[in-house]
Amino acid sequence: MNDAAMLSERIDALEVRLTYQDETIETLSQTITAQWKQIDALTRQIAALRDRLQEAEQHAPGPANERPPHY
């Protein structure tokens, strides 16, 4: 095999490797983006639930840890 053929094979192998790496990076980027969207949605849900809990605690009669009268 001559040097030009070996060089061509090497270039082809490197191009395949770069294509694979580009595809892998794109897949990881999409996965990370989806996960950040989920984290953002869950963070907003937690904030809304925290607000609802604080509102419920403000409207609750008596101390939060008080036993009911039948105890």
PQR file with spaces between the fields and no chain letter, atoms N, CA, C, O and H, PARSE charges and radii, in Angstrom:
ATOM       1  N    MET     1       0.853   -1.175    0.000 -0.4000 1.5000
ATOM       2  CA   MET     1       0.000    0.000    0.000 -0.0000 2.0000
ATOM       3  C    MET     1       0.901    1.240    0.000  0.5500 1.7000
ATOM       4  O    MET     1       1.874    1.315    0.750 -0.5500 1.4000
ATOM       5  N    ASN     2       0.563    2.196   -0.843 -0.4000 1.5000
ATOM       6  CA   ASN     2       1.417    3.380   -0.907 -0.0000 2.0000
ATOM       7  C    ASN     2       1.010    4.413    0.142  0.5500 1.7000
ATOM       8  O    ASN     2      -0.017    4.271    0.805 -0.5500 1.4000
ATOM       9  H    ASN     2      -0.228    2.135   -1.452  0.4000 1.0000
ATOM      10  N    ASP     3       1.809    5.425    0.276 -0.4000 1.5000
ATOM      11  CA   ASP     3       1.574    6.449    1.302 -0.0000 2.0000
ATOM      12  C    ASP     3       0.267    7.203    1.079  0.5500 1.7000
ATOM      13  O    ASP     3      -0.414    7.545    2.046 -0.5500 1.4000
ATOM      14  H    ASP     3       2.643    5.541   -0.263  0.4000 1.0000
ATOM      15  N    ALA     4      -0.092    7.466   -0.157 -0.4000 1.5000
ATOM      16  CA   ALA     4      -1.330    8.201   -0.451 -0.0000 2.0000
ATOM      17  C    ALA     4      -2.554    7.399   -0.023  0.5500 1.7000
ATOM      18  O    ALA     4      -3.510    7.962    0.510 -0.5500 1.4000
ATOM      19  H    ALA     4       0.461    7.189   -0.942  0.4000 1.0000
ATOM      20  N    ALA     5      -2.530    6.094   -0.254 -0.4000 1.5000
ATOM      21  CA   ALA     5      -3.655    5.240    0.139 -0.0000 2.0000
ATOM      22  C    ALA     5      -3.767    5.162    1.651  0.5500 1.7000
ATOM      23  O    ALA     5      -4.869    5.217    2.198 -0.5500 1.4000
ATOM      24  H    ALA     5      -1.754    5.636   -0.687  0.4000 1.0000
ATOM      25  N    MET     6      -2.636    5.034    2.330 -0.4000 1.5000
ATOM      26  CA   MET     6      -2.646    4.990    3.797 -0.0000 2.0000
ATOM      27  C    MET     6      -3.154    6.309    4.374  0.5500 1.7000
ATOM      28  O    MET     6      -3.924    6.323    5.334 -0.5500 1.4000
ATOM      29  H    MET     6      -1.741    4.989    1.886  0.4000 1.0000
ATOM      30  N    LEU     7      -2.716    7.411    3.779 -0.4000 1.5000
ATOM      31  CA   LEU     7      -3.154    8.724    4.235 -0.0000 2.0000
ATOM      32  C    LEU     7      -4.654    8.891    4.010  0.5500 1.7000
ATOM      33  O    LEU     7      -5.354    9.439    4.861 -0.5500 1.4000
ATOM      34  H    LEU     7      -2.091    7.400    2.999  0.4000 1.0000
ATOM      35  N    SER     8      -5.139    8.425    2.880 -0.4000 1.5000
ATOM      36  CA   SER     8      -6.565    8.511    2.576 -0.0000 2.0000
ATOM      37  C    SER     8      -7.384    7.694    3.575  0.5500 1.7000
ATOM      38  O    SER     8      -8.422    8.158    4.047 -0.5500 1.4000
ATOM      39  H    SER     8      -4.570    7.980    2.189  0.4000 1.0000
ATOM      40  N    GLU     9      -6.927    6.479    3.902 -0.4000 1.5000
ATOM      41  CA   GLU     9      -7.619    5.648    4.894 -0.0000 2.0000
ATOM      42  C    GLU     9      -7.628    6.319    6.262  0.5500 1.7000
ATOM      43  O    GLU     9      -8.633    6.294    6.974 -0.5500 1.4000
ATOM      44  H    GLU     9      -6.084    6.101    3.519  0.4000 1.0000
ATOM      45  N    ARG    10      -6.522    6.905    6.611 -0.4000 1.5000
ATOM      46  CA   ARG    10      -6.417    7.593    7.909 -0.0000 2.0000
ATOM      47  C    ARG    10      -7.382    8.777    7.956  0.5500 1.7000
ATOM      48  O    ARG    10      -8.058    8.988    8.963 -0.5500 1.4000
ATOM      49  H    ARG    10      -5.706    6.925    6.033  0.4000 1.0000
ATOM      50  N    ILE    11      -7.447    9.547    6.876 -0.4000 1.5000
ATOM      51  CA   ILE    11      -8.359   10.693    6.817 -0.0000 2.0000
ATOM      52  C    ILE    11      -9.803   10.222    6.916  0.5500 1.7000
ATOM      53  O    ILE    11     -10.606   10.822    7.630 -0.5500 1.4000
ATOM      54  H    ILE    11      -6.898    9.376    6.058  0.4000 1.0000
ATOM      55  N    ASP    12     -10.136    9.152    6.204 -0.4000 1.5000
ATOM      56  CA   ASP    12     -11.489    8.601    6.277 -0.0000 2.0000
ATOM      57  C    ASP    12     -11.844    8.176    7.702  0.5500 1.7000
ATOM      58  O    ASP    12     -12.942    8.451    8.184 -0.5500 1.4000
ATOM      59  H    ASP    12      -9.484    8.664    5.624  0.4000 1.0000
ATOM      60  N    ALA    13     -10.910    7.509    8.366 -0.4000 1.5000
ATOM      61  CA   ALA    13     -11.146    7.067    9.741 -0.0000 2.0000
ATOM      62  C    ALA    13     -11.348    8.266   10.671  0.5500 1.7000
ATOM      63  O    ALA    13     -12.207    8.228   11.552 -0.5500 1.4000
ATOM      64  H    ALA    13     -10.017    7.286    7.974  0.4000 1.0000
ATOM      65  N    LEU    14     -10.575    9.309   10.481 -0.4000 1.5000
ATOM      66  CA   LEU    14     -10.720   10.503   11.312 -0.0000 2.0000
ATOM      67  C    LEU    14     -12.055   11.210   11.044  0.5500 1.7000
ATOM      68  O    LEU    14     -12.679   11.735   11.966 -0.5500 1.4000
ATOM      69  H    LEU    14      -9.877    9.340    9.765  0.4000 1.0000
ATOM      70  N    GLU    15     -12.483   11.218    9.791 -0.4000 1.5000
ATOM      71  CA   GLU    15     -13.772   11.829    9.463 -0.0000 2.0000
ATOM      72  C    GLU    15     -14.924   11.061   10.097  0.5500 1.7000
ATOM      73  O    GLU    15     -15.889   11.659   10.573 -0.5500 1.4000
ATOM      74  H    GLU    15     -11.976   10.791    9.042  0.4000 1.0000
ATOM      75  N    VAL    16     -14.820    9.738   10.103 -0.4000 1.5000
ATOM      76  CA   VAL    16     -15.846    8.910   10.749 -0.0000 2.0000
ATOM      77  C    VAL    16     -15.873    9.205   12.246  0.5500 1.7000
ATOM      78  O    VAL    16     -16.942    9.339   12.843 -0.5500 1.4000
ATOM      79  H    VAL    16     -14.036    9.252    9.717  0.4000 1.0000
ATOM      80  N    ARG    17     -14.693    9.304   12.842 -0.4000 1.5000
ATOM      81  CA   ARG    17     -14.603    9.597   14.278 -0.0000 2.0000
ATOM      82  C    ARG    17     -15.205   10.967   14.594  0.5500 1.7000
ATOM      83  O    ARG    17     -15.935   11.107   15.575 -0.5500 1.4000
ATOM      84  H    ARG    17     -13.825    9.195   12.357  0.4000 1.0000
ATOM      85  N    LEU    18     -14.909   11.967   13.781 -0.4000 1.5000
ATOM      86  CA   LEU    18     -15.451   13.307   14.010 -0.0000 2.0000
ATOM      87  C    LEU    18     -16.963   13.331   13.846  0.5500 1.7000
ATOM      88  O    LEU    18     -17.660   14.000   14.609 -0.5500 1.4000
ATOM      89  H    LEU    18     -14.316   11.853   12.984  0.4000 1.0000
ATOM      90  N    THR    19     -17.472   12.608   12.861 -0.4000 1.5000
ATOM      91  CA   THR    19     -18.922   12.525   12.669 -0.0000 2.0000
ATOM      92  C    THR    19     -19.577   11.895   13.892  0.5500 1.7000
ATOM      93  O    THR    19     -20.597   12.387   14.374 -0.5500 1.4000
ATOM      94  H    THR    19     -16.906   12.064   12.242  0.4000 1.0000
ATOM      95  N    TYR    20     -18.999   10.816   14.391 -0.4000 1.5000
ATOM      96  CA   TYR    20     -19.528   10.150   15.585 -0.0000 2.0000
ATOM      97  C    TYR    20     -19.502   11.098   16.780  0.5500 1.7000
ATOM      98  O    TYR    20     -20.473   11.175   17.533 -0.5500 1.4000
ATOM      99  H    TYR    20     -18.171   10.416   13.999  0.4000 1.0000
ATOM     100  N    GLN    21     -18.410   11.809   16.956 -0.4000 1.5000
ATOM     101  CA   GLN    21     -18.307   12.745   18.077 -0.0000 2.0000
ATOM     102  C    GLN    21     -19.325   13.873   17.948  0.5500 1.7000
ATOM     103  O    GLN    21     -19.940   14.269   18.937 -0.5500 1.4000
ATOM     104  H    GLN    21     -17.621   11.747   16.345  0.4000 1.0000
ATOM     105  N    ASP    22     -19.505   14.391   16.734 -0.4000 1.5000
ATOM     106  CA   ASP    22     -20.503   15.444   16.525 -0.0000 2.0000
ATOM     107  C    ASP    22     -21.908   14.953   16.858  0.5500 1.7000
ATOM     108  O    ASP    22     -22.685   15.661   17.499 -0.5500 1.4000
ATOM     109  H    ASP    22     -19.005   14.069   15.930  0.4000 1.0000
ATOM     110  N    GLU    23     -22.229   13.735   16.420 -0.4000 1.5000
ATOM     111  CA   GLU    23     -23.550   13.166   16.712 -0.0000 2.0000
ATOM     112  C    GLU    23     -23.724   12.940   18.208  0.5500 1.7000
ATOM     113  O    GLU    23     -24.796   13.195   18.757 -0.5500 1.4000
ATOM     114  H    GLU    23     -21.598   13.160   15.899  0.4000 1.0000
ATOM     115  N    THR    24     -22.684   12.467   18.862 -0.4000 1.5000
ATOM     116  CA   THR    24     -22.744   12.241   20.308 -0.0000 2.0000
ATOM     117  C    THR    24     -22.938   13.554   21.057  0.5500 1.7000
ATOM     118  O    THR    24     -23.741   13.625   21.987 -0.5500 1.4000
ATOM     119  H    THR    24     -21.813   12.260   18.417  0.4000 1.0000
ATOM     120  N    ILE    25     -22.216   14.583   20.661 -0.4000 1.5000
ATOM     121  CA   ILE    25     -22.350   15.895   21.299 -0.0000 2.0000
ATOM     122  C    ILE    25     -23.763   16.439   21.097  0.5500 1.7000
ATOM     123  O    ILE    25     -24.348   16.999   22.024 -0.5500 1.4000
ATOM     124  H    ILE    25     -21.563   14.525   19.906  0.4000 1.0000
ATOM     125  N    GLU    26     -24.308   16.279   19.903 -0.4000 1.5000
ATOM     126  CA   GLU    26     -25.667   16.752   19.634 -0.0000 2.0000
ATOM     127  C    GLU    26     -26.689   16.009   20.498  0.5500 1.7000
ATOM     128  O    GLU    26     -27.607   16.618   21.047 -0.5500 1.4000
ATOM     129  H    GLU    26     -23.833   15.825   19.150  0.4000 1.0000
ATOM     130  N    THR    27     -26.522   14.697   20.612 -0.4000 1.5000
ATOM     131  CA   THR    27     -27.425   13.894   21.443 -0.0000 2.0000
ATOM     132  C    THR    27     -27.337   14.329   22.906  0.5500 1.7000
ATOM     133  O    THR    27     -28.359   14.493   23.572 -0.5500 1.4000
ATOM     134  H    THR    27     -25.777   14.202   20.166  0.4000 1.0000
ATOM     135  N    LEU    28     -26.121   14.514   23.400 -0.4000 1.5000
ATOM     136  CA   LEU    28     -25.946   14.959   24.785 -0.0000 2.0000
ATOM     137  C    LEU    28     -26.531   16.344   25.000  0.5500 1.7000
ATOM     138  O    LEU    28     -27.136   16.614   26.038 -0.5500 1.4000
ATOM     139  H    LEU    28     -25.290   14.381   22.859  0.4000 1.0000
ATOM     140  N    SER    29     -26.354   17.211   24.033 -0.4000 1.5000
ATOM     141  CA   SER    29     -26.899   18.562   24.133 -0.0000 2.0000
ATOM     142  C    SER    29     -28.422   18.519   24.218  0.5500 1.7000
ATOM     143  O    SER    29     -29.022   19.228   25.026 -0.5500 1.4000
ATOM     144  H    SER    29     -25.862   16.992   23.190  0.4000 1.0000
ATOM     145  N    GLN    30     -29.040   17.695   23.393 -0.4000 1.5000
ATOM     146  CA   GLN    30     -30.502   17.567   23.435 -0.0000 2.0000
ATOM     147  C    GLN    30     -30.963   16.994   24.770  0.5500 1.7000
ATOM     148  O    GLN    30     -31.965   17.443   25.327 -0.5500 1.4000
ATOM     149  H    GLN    30     -28.553   17.119   22.736  0.4000 1.0000
ATOM     150  N    THR    31     -30.243   16.015   25.280 -0.4000 1.5000
ATOM     151  CA   THR    31     -30.593   15.407   26.562 -0.0000 2.0000
ATOM     152  C    THR    31     -30.473   16.421   27.697  0.5500 1.7000
ATOM     153  O    THR    31     -31.352   16.508   28.555 -0.5500 1.4000
ATOM     154  H    THR    31     -29.429   15.650   24.828  0.4000 1.0000
ATOM     155  N    ILE    32     -29.400   17.173   27.698 -0.4000 1.5000
ATOM     156  CA   ILE    32     -29.183   18.176   28.745 -0.0000 2.0000
ATOM     157  C    ILE    32     -30.250   19.263   28.669  0.5500 1.7000
ATOM     158  O    ILE    32     -30.765   19.705   29.696 -0.5500 1.4000
ATOM     159  H    ILE    32     -28.686   17.102   27.001  0.4000 1.0000
ATOM     160  N    THR    33     -30.579   19.689   27.467 -0.4000 1.5000
ATOM     161  CA   THR    33     -31.618   20.709   27.300 -0.0000 2.0000
ATOM     162  C    THR    33     -32.956   20.207   27.840  0.5500 1.7000
ATOM     163  O    THR    33     -33.661   20.937   28.537 -0.5500 1.4000
ATOM     164  H    THR    33     -30.161   19.331   26.632  0.4000 1.0000
ATOM     165  N    ALA    34     -33.299   18.974   27.521 -0.4000 1.5000
ATOM     166  CA   ALA    34     -34.550   18.395   28.023 -0.0000 2.0000
ATOM     167  C    ALA    34     -34.536   18.299   29.545  0.5500 1.7000
ATOM     168  O    ALA    34     -35.545   18.577   30.194 -0.5500 1.4000
ATOM     169  H    ALA    34     -32.726   18.381   26.955  0.4000 1.0000
ATOM     170  N    GLN    35     -33.409   17.911   30.112 -0.4000 1.5000
ATOM     171  CA   GLN    35     -33.317   17.806   31.568 -0.0000 2.0000
ATOM     172  C    GLN    35     -33.437   19.169   32.233  0.5500 1.7000
ATOM     173  O    GLN    35     -34.081   19.288   33.276 -0.5500 1.4000
ATOM     174  H    GLN    35     -32.590   17.686   29.585  0.4000 1.0000
ATOM     175  N    TRP    36     -32.829   20.204   31.649 -0.4000 1.5000
ATOM     176  CA   TRP    36     -32.952   21.543   32.216 -0.0000 2.0000
ATOM     177  C    TRP    36     -34.387   22.035   32.163  0.5500 1.7000
ATOM     178  O    TRP    36     -34.844   22.719   33.079 -0.5500 1.4000
ATOM     179  H    TRP    36     -32.306   20.107   30.802  0.4000 1.0000
ATOM     180  N    LYS    37     -35.103   21.691   31.093 -0.4000 1.5000
ATOM     181  CA   LYS    37     -36.519   22.066   31.001 -0.0000 2.0000
ATOM     182  C    LYS    37     -37.324   21.381   32.110  0.5500 1.7000
ATOM     183  O    LYS    37     -38.200   21.996   32.717 -0.5500 1.4000
ATOM     184  H    LYS    37     -34.731   21.135   30.349  0.4000 1.0000
ATOM     185  N    GLN    38     -37.020   20.099   32.370 -0.4000 1.5000
ATOM     186  CA   GLN    38     -37.693   19.380   33.452 -0.0000 2.0000
ATOM     187  C    GLN    38     -37.361   19.993   34.805  0.5500 1.7000
ATOM     188  O    GLN    38     -38.244   20.163   35.646 -0.5500 1.4000
ATOM     189  H    GLN    38     -36.308   19.599   31.877  0.4000 1.0000
ATOM     190  N    ILE    39     -36.107   20.321   35.016 -0.4000 1.5000
ATOM     191  CA   ILE    39     -35.694   20.938   36.282 -0.0000 2.0000
ATOM     192  C    ILE    39     -36.401   22.269   36.470  0.5500 1.7000
ATOM     193  O    ILE    39     -36.868   22.575   37.567 -0.5500 1.4000
ATOM     194  H    ILE    39     -35.390   20.183   34.333  0.4000 1.0000
ATOM     195  N    ASP    40     -36.482   23.061   35.412 -0.4000 1.5000
ATOM     196  CA   ASP    40     -37.153   24.355   35.488 -0.0000 2.0000
ATOM     197  C    ASP    40     -38.636   24.183   35.828  0.5500 1.7000
ATOM     198  O    ASP    40     -39.169   24.899   36.675 -0.5500 1.4000
ATOM     199  H    ASP    40     -36.102   22.812   34.521  0.4000 1.0000
ATOM     200  N    ALA    41     -39.296   23.233   35.166 -0.4000 1.5000
ATOM     201  CA   ALA    41     -40.714   22.986   35.440 -0.0000 2.0000
ATOM     202  C    ALA    41     -40.920   22.524   36.879  0.5500 1.7000
ATOM     203  O    ALA    41     -41.846   22.981   37.550 -0.5500 1.4000
ATOM     204  H    ALA    41     -38.863   22.651   34.478  0.4000 1.0000
ATOM     205  N    LEU    42     -40.069   21.628   37.355 -0.4000 1.5000
ATOM     206  CA   LEU    42     -40.187   21.143   38.731 -0.0000 2.0000
ATOM     207  C    LEU    42     -39.893   22.247   39.747  0.5500 1.7000
ATOM     208  O    LEU    42     -40.528   22.306   40.800 -0.5500 1.4000
ATOM     209  H    LEU    42     -39.316   21.258   36.811  0.4000 1.0000
ATOM     210  N    THR    43     -38.947   23.108   39.440 -0.4000 1.5000
ATOM     211  CA   THR    43     -38.636   24.224   40.324 -0.0000 2.0000
ATOM     212  C    THR    43     -39.841   25.152   40.446  0.5500 1.7000
ATOM     213  O    THR    43     -40.163   25.627   41.535 -0.5500 1.4000
ATOM     214  H    THR    43     -38.431   23.060   38.585  0.4000 1.0000
ATOM     215  N    ARG    44     -40.507   25.406   39.310 -0.4000 1.5000
ATOM     216  CA   ARG    44     -41.707   26.250   39.364 -0.0000 2.0000
ATOM     217  C    ARG    44     -42.830   25.570   40.142  0.5500 1.7000
ATOM     218  O    ARG    44     -43.563   26.232   40.877 -0.5500 1.4000
ATOM     219  H    ARG    44     -40.245   25.020   38.425  0.4000 1.0000
ATOM     220  N    GLN    45     -42.971   24.250   39.986 -0.4000 1.5000
ATOM     221  CA   GLN    45     -43.985   23.516   40.746 -0.0000 2.0000
ATOM     222  C    GLN    45     -43.714   23.596   42.240  0.5500 1.7000
ATOM     223  O    GLN    45     -44.632   23.813   43.030 -0.5500 1.4000
ATOM     224  H    GLN    45     -42.375   23.712   39.389  0.4000 1.0000
ATOM     225  N    ILE    46     -42.469   23.423   42.624 -0.4000 1.5000
ATOM     226  CA   ILE    46     -42.098   23.497   44.044 -0.0000 2.0000
ATOM     227  C    ILE    46     -42.410   24.888   44.593  0.5500 1.7000
ATOM     228  O    ILE    46     -42.935   25.013   45.699 -0.5500 1.4000
ATOM     229  H    ILE    46     -41.723   23.247   41.982  0.4000 1.0000
ATOM     230  N    ALA    47     -42.096   25.919   43.840 -0.4000 1.5000
ATOM     231  CA   ALA    47     -42.373   27.285   44.289 -0.0000 2.0000
ATOM     232  C    ALA    47     -43.871   27.506   44.458  0.5500 1.7000
ATOM     233  O    ALA    47     -44.301   28.128   45.430 -0.5500 1.4000
ATOM     234  H    ALA    47     -41.669   25.818   42.942  0.4000 1.0000
ATOM     235  N    ALA    48     -44.662   27.002   43.522 -0.4000 1.5000
ATOM     236  CA   ALA    48     -46.121   27.148   43.622 -0.0000 2.0000
ATOM     237  C    ALA    48     -46.659   26.390   44.831  0.5500 1.7000
ATOM     238  O    ALA    48     -47.526   26.895   45.545 -0.5500 1.4000
ATOM     239  H    ALA    48     -44.313   26.497   42.733  0.4000 1.0000
ATOM     240  N    LEU    49     -46.151   25.182   45.063 -0.4000 1.5000
ATOM     241  CA   LEU    49     -46.592   24.407   46.223 -0.0000 2.0000
ATOM     242  C    LEU    49     -46.168   25.071   47.531  0.5500 1.7000
ATOM     243  O    LEU    49     -46.910   25.051   48.513 -0.5500 1.4000
ATOM     244  H    LEU    49     -45.447   24.772   44.483  0.4000 1.0000
ATOM     245  N    ARG    50     -44.982   25.654   47.540 -0.4000 1.5000
ATOM     246  CA   ARG    50     -44.511   26.366   48.728 -0.0000 2.0000
ATOM     247  C    ARG    50     -45.438   27.545   49.028  0.5500 1.7000
ATOM     248  O    ARG    50     -45.789   27.787   50.183 -0.5500 1.4000
ATOM     249  H    ARG    50     -44.379   25.671   46.742  0.4000 1.0000
ATOM     250  N    ASP    51     -45.829   28.274   47.987 -0.4000 1.5000
ATOM     251  CA   ASP    51     -46.745   29.397   48.167 -0.0000 2.0000
ATOM     252  C    ASP    51     -48.093   28.927   48.688  0.5500 1.7000
ATOM     253  O    ASP    51     -48.668   29.549   49.581 -0.5500 1.4000
ATOM     254  H    ASP    51     -45.544   28.078   47.049  0.4000 1.0000
ATOM     255  N    ARG    52     -48.600   27.831   48.134 -0.4000 1.5000
ATOM     256  CA   ARG    52     -49.892   27.297   48.602 -0.0000 2.0000
ATOM     257  C    ARG    52     -49.810   26.848   50.057  0.5500 1.7000
ATOM     258  O    ARG    52     -50.746   27.060   50.829 -0.5500 1.4000
ATOM     259  H    ARG    52     -48.133   27.326   47.408  0.4000 1.0000
ATOM     260  N    LEU    53     -48.699   26.232   50.428 -0.4000 1.5000
ATOM     261  CA   LEU    53     -48.520   25.774   51.804 -0.0000 2.0000
ATOM     262  C    LEU    53     -48.470   26.958   52.761  0.5500 1.7000
ATOM     263  O    LEU    53     -49.097   26.929   53.820 -0.5500 1.4000
ATOM     264  H    LEU    53     -47.939   26.060   49.801  0.4000 1.0000
ATOM     265  N    GLN    54     -47.729   27.996   52.392 -0.4000 1.5000
ATOM     266  CA   GLN    54     -47.664   29.179   53.248 -0.0000 2.0000
ATOM     267  C    GLN    54     -49.035   29.825   53.394  0.5500 1.7000
ATOM     268  O    GLN    54     -49.400   30.272   54.481 -0.5500 1.4000
ATOM     269  H    GLN    54     -47.220   28.019   51.532  0.4000 1.0000
ATOM     270  N    GLU    55     -49.786   29.875   52.316 -0.4000 1.5000
ATOM     271  CA   GLU    55     -51.134   30.447   52.376 -0.0000 2.0000
ATOM     272  C    GLU    55     -52.039   29.608   53.267  0.5500 1.7000
ATOM     273  O    GLU    55     -52.815   30.151   54.054 -0.5500 1.4000
ATOM     274  H    GLU    55     -49.490   29.511   51.433  0.4000 1.0000
ATOM     275  N    ALA    56     -51.944   28.284   53.147 -0.4000 1.5000
ATOM     276  CA   ALA    56     -52.762   27.398   53.976 -0.0000 2.0000
ATOM     277  C    ALA    56     -52.379   27.534   55.450  0.5500 1.7000
ATOM     278  O    ALA    56     -53.247   27.511   56.323 -0.5500 1.4000
ATOM     279  H    ALA    56     -51.314   27.843   52.508  0.4000 1.0000
ATOM     280  N    GLU    57     -51.086   27.675   55.725 -0.4000 1.5000
ATOM     281  CA   GLU    57     -50.647   27.827   57.106 -0.0000 2.0000
ATOM     282  C    GLU    57     -51.139   29.139   57.695  0.5500 1.7000
ATOM     283  O    GLU    57     -51.452   29.199   58.884 -0.5500 1.4000
ATOM     284  H    GLU    57     -50.381   27.694   55.015  0.4000 1.0000
ATOM     285  N    GLN    58     -51.214   30.185   56.889 -0.4000 1.5000
ATOM     286  CA   GLN    58     -51.691   31.480   57.373 -0.0000 2.0000
ATOM     287  C    GLN    58     -53.178   31.440   57.711  0.5500 1.7000
ATOM     288  O    GLN    58     -53.632   32.144   58.612 -0.5500 1.4000
ATOM     289  H    GLN    58     -50.960   30.136   55.923  0.4000 1.0000
ATOM     290  N    HIS    59     -53.928   30.623   56.995 -0.4000 1.5000
ATOM     291  CA   HIS    59     -55.368   30.553   57.223 -0.0000 2.0000
ATOM     292  C    HIS    59     -55.767   29.429   58.173  0.5500 1.7000
ATOM     293  O    HIS    59     -56.948   29.272   58.481 -0.5500 1.4000
ATOM     294  H    HIS    59     -53.559   30.051   56.262  0.4000 1.0000
ATOM     295  N    ALA    60     -54.807   28.654   58.635 -0.4000 1.5000
ATOM     296  CA   ALA    60     -55.103   27.552   59.547 -0.0000 2.0000
ATOM     297  C    ALA    60     -55.328   28.101   60.954  0.5500 1.7000
ATOM     298  O    ALA    60     -54.601   28.991   61.396 -0.5500 1.4000
ATOM     299  H    ALA    60     -53.847   28.782   58.385  0.4000 1.0000
ATOM     300  N    PRO    61     -56.320   27.582   61.648 -0.5600 1.5000
ATOM     301  CA   PRO    61     -56.564   28.043   63.016  0.2800 2.0000
ATOM     302  C    PRO    61     -55.550   27.449   63.988  0.5500 1.7000
ATOM     303  O    PRO    61     -55.206   26.271   63.887 -0.5500 1.4000
ATOM     304  N    GLY    62     -55.082   28.244   64.910 -0.4000 1.5000
ATOM     305  CA   GLY    62     -54.190   27.776   65.965 -0.0000 2.0000
ATOM     306  C    GLY    62     -52.807   27.408   65.465  0.5500 1.7000
ATOM     307  O    GLY    62     -52.528   27.508   64.270 -0.5500 1.4000
ATOM     308  H    GLY    62     -55.361   29.201   64.992  0.4000 1.0000
ATOM     309  N    PRO    63     -51.942   26.982   66.371 -0.5600 1.5000
ATOM     310  CA   PRO    63     -50.588   26.579   66.001  0.2800 2.0000
ATOM     311  C    PRO    63     -50.613   25.376   65.049  0.5500 1.7000
ATOM     312  O    PRO    63     -51.528   24.555   65.103 -0.5500 1.4000
ATOM     313  N    ALA    64     -49.631   25.284   64.205 -0.4000 1.5000
ATOM     314  CA   ALA    64     -49.588   24.233   63.188 -0.0000 2.0000
ATOM     315  C    ALA    64     -49.451   22.844   63.798  0.5500 1.7000
ATOM     316  O    ALA    64     -49.919   21.871   63.208 -0.5500 1.4000
ATOM     317  H    ALA    64     -48.887   25.952   64.161  0.4000 1.0000
ATOM     318  N    ASN    65     -48.819   22.728   64.965 -0.4000 1.5000
ATOM     319  CA   ASN    65     -48.583   21.411   65.563 -0.0000 2.0000
ATOM     320  C    ASN    65     -49.526   21.114   66.727  0.5500 1.7000
ATOM     321  O    ASN    65     -49.279   20.185   67.495 -0.5500 1.4000
ATOM     322  H    ASN    65     -48.438   23.519   65.445  0.4000 1.0000
ATOM     323  N    GLU    66     -50.572   21.866   66.864 -0.4000 1.5000
ATOM     324  CA   GLU    66     -51.508   21.651   67.964 -0.0000 2.0000
ATOM     325  C    GLU    66     -52.345   20.405   67.700  0.5500 1.7000
ATOM     326  O    GLU    66     -52.821   20.191   66.585 -0.5500 1.4000
ATOM     327  H    GLU    66     -50.773   22.620   66.239  0.4000 1.0000
ATOM     328  N    ARG    67     -52.523   19.565   68.760 -0.4000 1.5000
ATOM     329  CA   ARG    67     -53.335   18.358   68.635 -0.0000 2.0000
ATOM     330  C    ARG    67     -54.813   18.735   68.561  0.5500 1.7000
ATOM     331  O    ARG    67     -55.243   19.735   69.137 -0.5500 1.4000
ATOM     332  H    ARG    67     -52.136   19.739   69.665  0.4000 1.0000
ATOM     333  N    PRO    68     -55.568   17.931   67.854 -0.5600 1.5000
ATOM     334  CA   PRO    68     -57.016   18.186   67.832  0.2800 2.0000
ATOM     335  C    PRO    68     -57.605   18.025   69.233  0.5500 1.7000
ATOM     336  O    PRO    68     -57.012   17.337   70.064 -0.5500 1.4000
ATOM     337  N    PRO    69     -58.751   18.640   69.515 -0.5600 1.5000
ATOM     338  CA   PRO    69     -59.331   18.625   70.873  0.2800 2.0000
ATOM     339  C    PRO    69     -59.677   17.256   71.415  0.5500 1.7000
ATOM     340  O    PRO    69     -59.727   17.103   72.636 -0.5500 1.4000
ATOM     341  N    HIS    70     -59.916   16.261   70.602 -0.4000 1.5000
ATOM     342  CA   HIS    70     -60.349   14.946   71.097 -0.0000 2.0000
ATOM     343  C    HIS    70     -59.190   14.118   71.650  0.5500 1.7000
ATOM     344  O    HIS    70     -59.427   12.988   72.075 -0.5500 1.4000
ATOM     345  H    HIS    70     -59.875   16.385   69.611  0.4000 1.0000
ATOM     346  N    TYR    71     -57.946   14.616   71.668 -0.4000 1.5000
ATOM     347  CA   TYR    71     -56.823   13.849   72.227 -0.0000 2.0000
ATOM     348  C    TYR    71     -56.654   14.113   73.670  0.5500 1.7000
ATOM     349  O    TYR    71     -55.758   13.552   74.300 -0.5500 1.4000
ATOM     350  H    TYR    71     -57.753   15.534   71.322  0.4000 1.0000
